[in-house]
Amino acid sequence: MSADTDQTRTRSAATSVTKAVVPAAGLGTRFLPATKATPKEMLPIVDKPAIQYVLEEAVAARLRDVLMITGRSKRSIEDHFDRAYELEEALEAKGDRERLRSVRESSDLAQVHYVRQGEPRGLGHAVLCAEAHVGDNPFAVLLGDDLIDNSGLLSRMIEVRERHGGSVVALMEVEPEQVSLYGCAGIEPTDEEDVVTVTDLVEKPAPEQAPSRWAIIGRYVCDPAVFPILHETPPGRGGEIQLTDALRELARRKPEDGGTVRGVLFRGRRYDTGNKADYIRTVVDFACRRPDLAAELLPWLREFVERQEARPSPSTARGAASR
C-alpha cells in the first residue's frame, strides 16, 4: 500500500462523523417539582423517556458511539441505558417477551459513555466537556430535550459535513415573536435547495436585531476546531458559554482552519419537550400514532374537545357571575 493511499485514508477517516454528544446536564427548572429528583430528559413520552428517542435518532444516523454530558441527580439516565438483570429475569420467568424486549432495547441501542458537567455553565461548556472523548474528530450534538420527527435530518447534516467539511447546524423558520428564544442565523443560499451558508449567528436576539427568522434547533455537526475556540469564548448571554458564539467565530474562518458553517433547512416537525405545553402536545401526538392506543384515545379526545368548546369561556363566566 502506498504512502499516498495511507494519507488519503487518514484524511477520509478524519472527515467521517462517528460520535454523538448528548448534553443532558440541565436542571429542568421549568418542570419543577417533577424534576426535583427525576431528570427532565427521563420524563416519559407515553412509555419511553424522551432521551431514548434522541439516542434512537443518533443510531438511525449510524452514530453508535454516544457521550452523554450529565450532572448531579442524573444517575437514572445511566441506569436506563444499562442492563437491569433482576427485572429481565423476572420478566423472562413470567414469559413476558414483549416487555422484556422493550427493557433490553435501551441497553442494546449504542455504546454509551458518560461525563459530568460539574456546574451548569451553558451549552458551549457542556460541549467542551466532550473534548477528551471526541479528540480530533468531527461529531454530532443532539440536545436531550429536542425531538425531531423521523425525517433523516441528522443523516443529511452528516452528509453535508462529509461532502464540504466545516460545521453544520439545523435551521428551522420561526415566527418573528419567537426569534428571541433561539440562536438565529444570517444565511446565504447555495446550489442545494435545503443547504445555506451561515454568515452570522446571534444568540436569542430581539426580533428587530435578528439576522433572519431561521433559528438553530437542537442538532449540530461540529468540526473539532470548535474546541480551542470554546476554551477562549467568554461567558455570553445569561452568563453562560454559548456554542452559538463559537460557531459564529467558525463561520468567519477559512476552511483550512476548520471554518465555515452551513445550515440544513428543516421544515418537518420538532418537539420541544423542555416546554410544558409542547411536552403535553408531544405526548398526545405520539400516543395518537400508536396502534395500541389510538383506537381508544382518539374518540375520547374528540369528545373532550367538544365538551371544552361547549363550555363558556372564562371571561364569559366571570361576566355572568358579576351580573
C-alpha atoms as a printed R data frame, in Angstrom:
    type eleno elety resid chain resno       x       y      z
1   ATOM     1    CA   MET     A     1   0.000   0.000  0.000
2   ATOM     2    CA   SER     A     2   1.446   3.371 -0.990
3   ATOM     3    CA   ALA     A     3   2.062   6.285  1.366
4   ATOM     4    CA   ASP     A     4  -0.327   8.402 -0.712
5   ATOM     5    CA   THR     A     5  -3.094   5.856 -0.164
6   ATOM     6    CA   ASP     A     6  -2.381   5.845  3.576
7   ATOM     7    CA   GLN     A     7  -2.652   9.634  3.693
8   ATOM     8    CA   THR     A     8  -5.871   9.616  1.679
9   ATOM     9    CA   ARG     A     9  -7.462   7.134  4.065
10  ATOM    10    CA   THR     A    10  -6.292   9.133  7.063
11  ATOM    11    CA   ARG     A    11  -7.874  12.289  5.670
12  ATOM    12    CA   SER     A    12 -11.072  10.384  4.860
13  ATOM    13    CA   ALA     A    13 -11.307   8.986  8.391
14  ATOM    14    CA   ALA     A    14 -10.787  12.472  9.800
15  ATOM    15    CA   THR     A    15 -13.895  13.706  7.983
16  ATOM    16    CA   SER     A    16 -16.154  10.805  8.985
17  ATOM    17    CA   VAL     A    17 -18.705  11.517 11.713
18  ATOM    18    CA   THR     A    18 -18.951   8.545 14.062
19  ATOM    19    CA   LYS     A    19 -19.551  10.084 17.506
20  ATOM    20    CA   ALA     A    20 -22.554  11.795 19.042
21  ATOM    21    CA   VAL     A    21 -22.623  14.077 22.077
22  ATOM    22    CA   VAL     A    22 -25.870  14.468 24.023
23  ATOM    23    CA   PRO     A    23 -25.858  17.300 26.613
24  ATOM    24    CA   ALA     A    24 -28.247  16.319 29.415
25  ATOM    25    CA   ALA     A    25 -26.979  18.230 32.435
26  ATOM    26    CA   GLY     A    26 -29.660  20.929 32.689
27  ATOM    27    CA   LEU     A    27 -31.570  21.417 35.934
28  ATOM    28    CA   GLY     A    28 -35.009  21.212 34.318
29  ATOM    29    CA   THR     A    29 -36.386  24.033 36.458
30  ATOM    30    CA   ARG     A    30 -39.374  24.597 34.150
31  ATOM    31    CA   PHE     A    31 -40.745  21.210 35.212
32  ATOM    32    CA   LEU     A    32 -40.349  21.523 38.967
33  ATOM    33    CA   PRO     A    33 -41.339  19.847 41.222
34  ATOM    34    CA   ALA     A    34 -41.402  16.801 38.873
35  ATOM    35    CA   THR     A    35 -37.710  17.271 38.073
36  ATOM    36    CA   LYS     A    36 -36.581  17.678 41.676
37  ATOM    37    CA   ALA     A    37 -35.466  14.026 41.688
38  ATOM    38    CA   THR     A    38 -36.171  12.954 38.083
39  ATOM    39    CA   PRO     A    39 -34.102  14.315 35.174
40  ATOM    40    CA   LYS     A    40 -36.254  16.194 32.675
41  ATOM    41    CA   GLU     A    41 -34.771  14.006 29.938
42  ATOM    42    CA   MET     A    42 -36.332  10.978 31.668
43  ATOM    43    CA   LEU     A    43 -39.885  12.341 31.597
44  ATOM    44    CA   PRO     A    44 -41.883   9.804 29.583
45  ATOM    45    CA   ILE     A    45 -43.304  10.307 26.132
46  ATOM    46    CA   VAL     A    46 -46.108   7.785 26.679
47  ATOM    47    CA   ASP     A    47 -43.943   4.898 27.965
48  ATOM    48    CA   LYS     A    48 -40.446   5.776 26.786
49  ATOM    49    CA   PRO     A    49 -38.235   8.565 28.185
50  ATOM    50    CA   ALA     A    50 -37.624  11.488 25.861
51  ATOM    51    CA   ILE     A    51 -33.867  10.947 25.783
52  ATOM    52    CA   GLN     A    52 -34.267   7.447 24.366
53  ATOM    53    CA   TYR     A    53 -35.868   8.935 21.249
54  ATOM    54    CA   VAL     A    54 -32.810  11.189 20.922
55  ATOM    55    CA   LEU     A    55 -30.468   8.223 21.195
56  ATOM    56    CA   GLU     A    56 -32.521   6.292 18.627
57  ATOM    57    CA   GLU     A    57 -32.146   9.222 16.236
58  ATOM    58    CA   ALA     A    58 -28.363   9.134 16.628
59  ATOM    59    CA   VAL     A    59 -28.301   5.389 15.993
60  ATOM    60    CA   ALA     A    60 -30.525   5.808 12.913
61  ATOM    61    CA   ALA     A    61 -27.804   8.134 11.567
62  ATOM    62    CA   ARG     A    62 -25.228   5.367 12.229
63  ATOM    63    CA   LEU     A    63 -23.772   7.035 15.300
64  ATOM    64    CA   ARG     A    64 -23.423   4.297 17.896
65  ATOM    65    CA   ASP     A    65 -20.635   5.908 19.959
66  ATOM    66    CA   VAL     A    66 -22.554   8.287 22.225
67  ATOM    67    CA   LEU     A    67 -21.251  10.505 25.013
68  ATOM    68    CA   MET     A    68 -23.823  11.864 27.449
69  ATOM    69    CA   ILE     A    69 -22.976  15.023 29.366
70  ATOM    70    CA   THR     A    70 -24.769  14.631 32.687
71  ATOM    71    CA   GLY     A    71 -24.721  16.185 36.132
72  ATOM    72    CA   ARG     A    72 -25.787  15.540 39.697
73  ATOM    73    CA   SER     A    73 -29.108  13.727 40.144
74  ATOM    74    CA   LYS     A    74 -28.879  12.312 36.597
75  ATOM    75    CA   ARG     A    75 -27.925   8.774 37.621
76  ATOM    76    CA   SER     A    76 -31.264   7.392 36.411
77  ATOM    77    CA   ILE     A    77 -30.201   8.173 32.821
78  ATOM    78    CA   GLU     A    78 -27.225   5.850 33.223
79  ATOM    79    CA   ASP     A    79 -29.418   3.211 34.839
80  ATOM    80    CA   HIS     A    80 -31.913   3.389 31.992
81  ATOM    81    CA   PHE     A    81 -29.303   2.606 29.340
82  ATOM    82    CA   ASP     A    82 -27.708  -0.121 31.473
83  ATOM    83    CA   ARG     A    83 -28.838  -3.743 31.882
84  ATOM    84    CA   ALA     A    84 -31.455  -4.461 34.575
85  ATOM    85    CA   TYR     A    85 -30.753  -8.125 35.251
86  ATOM    86    CA   GLU     A    86 -33.231  -8.654 38.095
87  ATOM    87    CA   LEU     A    87 -36.061  -7.081 36.105
88  ATOM    88    CA   GLU     A    88 -35.118  -9.031 32.989
89  ATOM    89    CA   GLU     A    89 -35.066 -12.307 34.931
90  ATOM    90    CA   ALA     A    90 -38.492 -11.567 36.431
91  ATOM    91    CA   LEU     A    91 -39.999 -10.798 33.021
92  ATOM    92    CA   GLU     A    92 -38.388 -13.859 31.491
93  ATOM    93    CA   ALA     A    93 -39.766 -16.060 34.269
94  ATOM    94    CA   LYS     A    94 -43.250 -14.705 33.515
95  ATOM    95    CA   GLY     A    95 -42.797 -15.310 29.801
96  ATOM    96    CA   ASP     A    96 -43.450 -11.606 29.146
97  ATOM    97    CA   ARG     A    97 -41.400 -11.404 25.957
98  ATOM    98    CA   GLU     A    98 -42.772  -8.070 24.773
99  ATOM    99    CA   ARG     A    99 -41.846  -6.149 27.925
100 ATOM   100    CA   LEU     A   100 -38.532  -7.984 28.121
101 ATOM   101    CA   ARG     A   101 -37.749  -6.822 24.584
102 ATOM   102    CA   SER     A   102 -38.613  -3.207 25.456
103 ATOM   103    CA   VAL     A   103 -36.427  -3.290 28.592
104 ATOM   104    CA   ARG     A   104 -33.427  -4.686 26.725
105 ATOM   105    CA   GLU     A   105 -33.898  -2.331 23.791
106 ATOM   106    CA   SER     A   106 -32.487   0.704 25.595
107 ATOM   107    CA   SER     A   107 -29.324  -1.082 26.791
108 ATOM   108    CA   ASP     A   108 -28.630  -2.544 23.341
109 ATOM   109    CA   LEU     A   109 -29.013   0.712 21.386
110 ATOM   110    CA   ALA     A   110 -25.457   2.047 21.420
111 ATOM   111    CA   GLN     A   111 -22.163   2.213 23.265
112 ATOM   112    CA   VAL     A   112 -22.990   4.971 25.740
113 ATOM   113    CA   HIS     A   113 -20.334   6.830 27.731
114 ATOM   114    CA   TYR     A   114 -20.836   9.446 30.418
115 ATOM   115    CA   VAL     A   115 -19.032  12.521 31.716
116 ATOM   116    CA   ARG     A   116 -20.293  15.019 34.269
117 ATOM   117    CA   GLN     A   117 -20.539  18.746 33.749
118 ATOM   118    CA   GLY     A   118 -19.544  19.950 37.194
119 ATOM   119    CA   GLU     A   119 -21.662  23.098 37.049
120 ATOM   120    CA   PRO     A   120 -24.253  24.435 34.591
121 ATOM   121    CA   ARG     A   121 -22.170  26.868 32.538
122 ATOM   122    CA   GLY     A   122 -24.041  26.671 29.234
123 ATOM   123    CA   LEU     A   123 -24.218  24.515 26.139
124 ATOM   124    CA   GLY     A   124 -20.773  25.589 24.966
125 ATOM   125    CA   HIS     A   125 -19.226  24.395 28.215
126 ATOM   126    CA   ALA     A   126 -21.184  21.128 28.018
127 ATOM   127    CA   VAL     A   127 -19.782  20.500 24.526
128 ATOM   128    CA   LEU     A   128 -16.305  21.346 25.794
129 ATOM   129    CA   CYS     A   129 -16.685  18.516 28.331
130 ATOM   130    CA   ALA     A   130 -16.679  16.121 25.335
131 ATOM   131    CA   GLU     A   131 -13.246  17.181 24.073
132 ATOM   132    CA   ALA     A   132 -11.272  14.261 25.524
133 ATOM   133    CA   HIS     A   133 -13.747  11.717 24.158
134 ATOM   134    CA   VAL     A   134 -14.134  13.270 20.720
135 ATOM   135    CA   GLY     A   135 -10.497  14.197 20.107
136 ATOM   136    CA   ASP     A   136  -9.685  15.480 16.611
137 ATOM   137    CA   ASN     A   137 -12.843  14.071 15.024
138 ATOM   138    CA   PRO     A   138 -15.986  15.831 13.831
139 ATOM   139    CA   PHE     A   139 -19.012  14.968 15.965
140 ATOM   140    CA   ALA     A   140 -22.759  15.444 16.188
141 ATOM   141    CA   VAL     A   141 -24.517  17.220 19.049
142 ATOM   142    CA   LEU     A   142 -28.125  16.311 19.867
143 ATOM   143    CA   LEU     A   143 -29.897  18.250 22.606
144 ATOM   144    CA   GLY     A   144 -31.615  15.926 25.044
145 ATOM   145    CA   ASP     A   145 -34.972  17.722 25.137
146 ATOM   146    CA   ASP     A   146 -35.411  18.264 21.373
147 ATOM   147    CA   LEU     A   147 -37.221  15.506 19.480
148 ATOM   148    CA   ILE     A   148 -37.114  15.591 15.685
149 ATOM   149    CA   ASP     A   149 -39.794  13.781 13.711
150 ATOM   150    CA   ASN     A   150 -38.459  10.910 11.616
151 ATOM   151    CA   SER     A   151 -37.031  12.947  8.771
152 ATOM   152    CA   GLY     A   152 -33.409  11.947  8.179
153 ATOM   153    CA   LEU     A   153 -32.320  15.433  9.262
154 ATOM   154    CA   LEU     A   154 -29.218  14.292 11.132
155 ATOM   155    CA   SER     A   155 -28.151  11.970  8.314
156 ATOM   156    CA   ARG     A   156 -28.493  14.869  5.872
157 ATOM   157    CA   MET     A   157 -26.377  17.112  8.099
158 ATOM   158    CA   ILE     A   158 -23.667  14.464  8.307
159 ATOM   159    CA   GLU     A   159 -23.759  14.103  4.518
160 ATOM   160    CA   VAL     A   160 -23.262  17.868  4.119
161 ATOM   161    CA   ARG     A   161 -20.349  17.839  6.582
162 ATOM   162    CA   GLU     A   162 -18.636  14.896  4.902
163 ATOM   163    CA   ARG     A   163 -19.005  16.495  1.489
164 ATOM   164    CA   HIS     A   164 -17.986  20.061  2.356
165 ATOM   165    CA   GLY     A   165 -16.221  19.964  5.724
166 ATOM   166    CA   GLY     A   166 -16.735  22.654  8.357
167 ATOM   167    CA   SER     A   167 -19.663  22.616 10.766
168 ATOM   168    CA   VAL     A   168 -23.379  22.206 10.100
169 ATOM   169    CA   VAL     A   169 -26.414  23.427 12.050
170 ATOM   170    CA   ALA     A   170 -30.088  22.565 11.705
171 ATOM   171    CA   LEU     A   171 -32.238  25.629 10.947
172 ATOM   172    CA   MET     A   172 -35.992  25.993 11.283
173 ATOM   173    CA   GLU     A   173 -38.023  29.060 10.337
174 ATOM   174    CA   VAL     A   174 -39.895  30.513 13.313
175 ATOM   175    CA   GLU     A   175 -42.386  33.311 13.851
176 ATOM   176    CA   PRO     A   176 -40.891  36.790 14.475
177 ATOM   177    CA   GLU     A   177 -42.047  36.799 18.099
178 ATOM   178    CA   GLN     A   178 -40.160  33.542 18.714
179 ATOM   179    CA   VAL     A   179 -36.704  34.528 17.472
180 ATOM   180    CA   SER     A   180 -35.676  35.740 20.938
181 ATOM   181    CA   LEU     A   181 -35.925  32.134 22.153
182 ATOM   182    CA   TYR     A   182 -33.245  30.806 19.793
183 ATOM   183    CA   GLY     A   183 -29.894  31.403 18.223
184 ATOM   184    CA   CYS     A   184 -30.690  32.915 14.818
185 ATOM   185    CA   ALA     A   185 -28.616  32.756 11.637
186 ATOM   186    CA   GLY     A   186 -27.762  35.125  8.834
187 ATOM   187    CA   ILE     A   187 -27.791  32.969  5.710
188 ATOM   188    CA   GLU     A   188 -26.928  32.914  2.012
189 ATOM   189    CA   PRO     A   189 -28.312  30.363 -0.475
190 ATOM   190    CA   THR     A   190 -26.180  27.664 -2.103
191 ATOM   191    CA   ASP     A   191 -26.673  25.432 -5.137
192 ATOM   192    CA   GLU     A   192 -28.569  22.976 -2.908
193 ATOM   193    CA   GLU     A   193 -32.142  23.917 -2.073
194 ATOM   194    CA   ASP     A   194 -32.013  22.760  1.552
195 ATOM   195    CA   VAL     A   195 -28.471  23.955  2.331
196 ATOM   196    CA   VAL     A   196 -27.352  27.518  3.110
197 ATOM   197    CA   THR     A   197 -24.108  29.190  4.088
198 ATOM   198    CA   VAL     A   198 -24.261  30.714  7.568
199 ATOM   199    CA   THR     A   199 -22.767  34.203  7.603
200 ATOM   200    CA   ASP     A   200 -23.714  35.248 11.135
201 ATOM   201    CA   LEU     A   201 -25.190  33.828 14.349
202 ATOM   202    CA   VAL     A   202 -26.824  35.745 17.173
203 ATOM   203    CA   GLU     A   203 -27.939  34.107 20.427
204 ATOM   204    CA   LYS     A   204 -31.532  34.990 21.404
205 ATOM   205    CA   PRO     A   205 -31.733  38.359 19.624
206 ATOM   206    CA   ALA     A   206 -34.536  40.872 19.937
207 ATOM   207    CA   PRO     A   207 -36.842  40.494 16.899
208 ATOM   208    CA   GLU     A   208 -35.624  43.738 15.330
209 ATOM   209    CA   GLN     A   209 -31.983  42.616 15.686
210 ATOM   210    CA   ALA     A   210 -32.359  39.080 14.339
211 ATOM   211    CA   PRO     A   211 -30.418  38.427 11.119
212 ATOM   212    CA   SER     A   212 -33.297  36.226  9.883
213 ATOM   213    CA   ARG     A   213 -36.175  34.074 11.103
214 ATOM   214    CA   TRP     A   214 -34.109  30.915 10.649
215 ATOM   215    CA   ALA     A   215 -33.350  29.589 14.129
216 ATOM   216    CA   ILE     A   216 -30.933  26.887 15.253
217 ATOM   217    CA   ILE     A   217 -32.709  23.858 16.667
218 ATOM   218    CA   GLY     A   218 -31.036  21.191 18.759
219 ATOM   219    CA   ARG     A   219 -28.909  19.418 16.148
220 ATOM   220    CA   TYR     A   220 -25.317  20.302 15.231
221 ATOM   221    CA   VAL     A   221 -22.400  18.665 13.459
222 ATOM   222    CA   CYS     A   222 -19.225  20.317 14.701
223 ATOM   223    CA   ASP     A   223 -15.697  20.422 13.392
224 ATOM   224    CA   PRO     A   224 -13.159  19.759 16.196
225 ATOM   225    CA   ALA     A   225 -11.839  23.281 15.568
226 ATOM   226    CA   VAL     A   226 -14.709  24.370 17.826
227 ATOM   227    CA   PHE     A   227 -12.841  23.188 20.953
228 ATOM   228    CA   PRO     A   228  -9.975  25.722 21.056
229 ATOM   229    CA   ILE     A   229 -12.497  28.455 20.319
230 ATOM   230    CA   LEU     A   230 -14.724  27.323 23.194
231 ATOM   231    CA   HIS     A   231 -11.708  27.424 25.501
232 ATOM   232    CA   GLU     A   232 -11.359  31.129 24.664
233 ATOM   233    CA   THR     A   233 -15.067  32.010 24.489
234 ATOM   234    CA   PRO     A   234 -16.092  34.265 27.386
235 ATOM   235    CA   PRO     A   235 -19.493  33.862 29.034
236 ATOM   236    CA   GLY     A   236 -22.164  35.435 26.859
237 ATOM   237    CA   ARG     A   237 -25.899  35.802 27.206
238 ATOM   238    CA   GLY     A   238 -27.108  34.588 30.604
239 ATOM   239    CA   GLY     A   239 -23.525  34.390 31.892
240 ATOM   240    CA   GLU     A   240 -23.058  31.068 30.070
241 ATOM   241    CA   ILE     A   241 -20.574  29.885 27.459
242 ATOM   242    CA   GLN     A   242 -22.635  29.753 24.273
243 ATOM   243    CA   LEU     A   243 -22.000  27.262 21.494
244 ATOM   244    CA   THR     A   244 -23.590  29.820 19.169
245 ATOM   245    CA   ASP     A   245 -20.759  32.281 19.873
246 ATOM   246    CA   ALA     A   246 -18.105  29.687 18.993
247 ATOM   247    CA   LEU     A   247 -19.899  28.711 15.784
248 ATOM   248    CA   ARG     A   248 -20.132  32.378 14.861
249 ATOM   249    CA   GLU     A   249 -16.340  32.558 15.051
250 ATOM   250    CA   LEU     A   250 -16.035  29.395 12.918
251 ATOM   251    CA   ALA     A   251 -18.337  30.947 10.310
252 ATOM   252    CA   ARG     A   252 -15.762  33.724  9.864
253 ATOM   253    CA   ARG     A   253 -12.763  31.403  9.473
254 ATOM   254    CA   LYS     A   254 -11.308  29.823  6.362
255 ATOM   255    CA   PRO     A   255 -11.990  26.154  5.555
256 ATOM   256    CA   GLU     A   256  -8.344  25.221  6.104
257 ATOM   257    CA   ASP     A   257  -8.702  26.468  9.691
258 ATOM   258    CA   GLY     A   258 -11.795  24.327 10.331
259 ATOM   259    CA   GLY     A   259 -14.041  27.248  9.439
260 ATOM   260    CA   THR     A   260 -17.285  27.715  7.505
261 ATOM   261    CA   VAL     A   261 -20.691  26.841  8.852
262 ATOM   262    CA   ARG     A   262 -23.561  25.559  6.738
263 ATOM   263    CA   GLY     A   263 -27.180  25.187  7.660
264 ATOM   264    CA   VAL     A   264 -29.629  22.481  6.655
265 ATOM   265    CA   LEU     A   265 -33.137  23.924  6.381
266 ATOM   266    CA   PHE     A   266 -35.615  21.790  8.314
267 ATOM   267    CA   ARG     A   267 -39.331  22.017  7.523
268 ATOM   268    CA   GLY     A   268 -40.548  18.989  9.456
269 ATOM   269    CA   ARG     A   269 -41.956  18.565 12.967
270 ATOM   270    CA   ARG     A   270 -39.861  19.329 16.008
271 ATOM   271    CA   TYR     A   271 -40.934  18.808 19.619
272 ATOM   272    CA   ASP     A   272 -39.508  20.887 22.452
273 ATOM   273    CA   THR     A   273 -40.044  18.612 25.446
274 ATOM   274    CA   GLY     A   274 -38.413  21.209 27.690
275 ATOM   275    CA   ASN     A   275 -41.546  23.346 27.292
276 ATOM   276    CA   LYS     A   276 -44.641  22.294 29.285
277 ATOM   277    CA   ALA     A   277 -47.254  22.915 26.606
278 ATOM   278    CA   ASP     A   278 -45.150  21.345 23.851
279 ATOM   279    CA   TYR     A   279 -44.351  18.395 26.104
280 ATOM   280    CA   ILE     A   280 -48.078  17.703 26.505
281 ATOM   281    CA   ARG     A   281 -48.621  18.079 22.754
282 ATOM   282    CA   THR     A   282 -45.753  15.648 22.164
283 ATOM   283    CA   VAL     A   283 -47.258  13.008 24.445
284 ATOM   284    CA   VAL     A   284 -50.681  13.338 22.789
285 ATOM   285    CA   ASP     A   285 -49.198  13.280 19.271
286 ATOM   286    CA   PHE     A   286 -47.036  10.213 19.926
287 ATOM   287    CA   ALA     A   287 -49.900   8.403 21.667
288 ATOM   288    CA   CYS     A   288 -52.252   9.016 18.746
289 ATOM   289    CA   ARG     A   289 -49.757   7.393 16.392
290 ATOM   290    CA   ARG     A   290 -49.684   4.207 18.440
291 ATOM   291    CA   PRO     A   291 -51.977   1.439 17.111
292 ATOM   292    CA   ASP     A   292 -52.392   0.081 20.648
293 ATOM   293    CA   LEU     A   293 -53.642   3.454 21.937
294 ATOM   294    CA   ALA     A   294 -55.142   5.407 19.037
295 ATOM   295    CA   ALA     A   295 -58.398   3.430 18.760
296 ATOM   296    CA   GLU     A   296 -59.252   4.238 22.373
297 ATOM   297    CA   LEU     A   297 -57.649   7.649 22.702
298 ATOM   298    CA   LEU     A   298 -58.848   9.458 19.546
299 ATOM   299    CA   PRO     A   299 -62.613   9.117 20.258
300 ATOM   300    CA   TRP     A   300 -62.020  10.317 23.811
301 ATOM   301    CA   LEU     A   301 -60.042  13.311 22.545
302 ATOM   302    CA   ARG     A   302 -62.833  14.283 20.147
303 ATOM   303    CA   GLU     A   303 -65.407  14.126 22.952
304 ATOM   304    CA   PHE     A   304 -63.098  16.066 25.261
305 ATOM   305    CA   VAL     A   305 -62.620  18.854 22.699
306 ATOM   306    CA   GLU     A   306 -66.374  19.037 22.076
307 ATOM   307    CA   ARG     A   307 -67.036  19.374 25.805
308 ATOM   308    CA   GLN     A   308 -64.422  22.119 26.110
309 ATOM   309    CA   GLU     A   309 -65.864  24.038 23.158
310 ATOM   310    CA   ALA     A   310 -69.350  23.816 24.665
311 ATOM   311    CA   ARG     A   311 -68.234  25.374 27.929
312 ATOM   312    CA   PRO     A   312 -68.431  29.158 28.360
313 ATOM   313    CA   SER     A   313 -65.092  30.913 28.153
314 ATOM   314    CA   PRO     A   314 -63.560  32.065 31.468
315 ATOM   315    CA   SER     A   315 -64.248  35.720 30.598
316 ATOM   316    CA   THR     A   316 -67.919  34.944 29.805
317 ATOM   317    CA   ALA     A   317 -68.280  33.018 33.051
318 ATOM   318    CA   ARG     A   318 -66.769  35.894 35.057
319 ATOM   319    CA   GLY     A   319 -69.095  38.348 33.359
320 ATOM   320    CA   ALA     A   320 -72.152  36.245 34.155
321 ATOM   321    CA   ALA     A   321 -71.034  35.903 37.781
322 ATOM   322    CA   SER     A   322 -70.610  39.676 38.169
323 ATOM   323    CA   ARG     A   323 -74.153  40.259 36.952
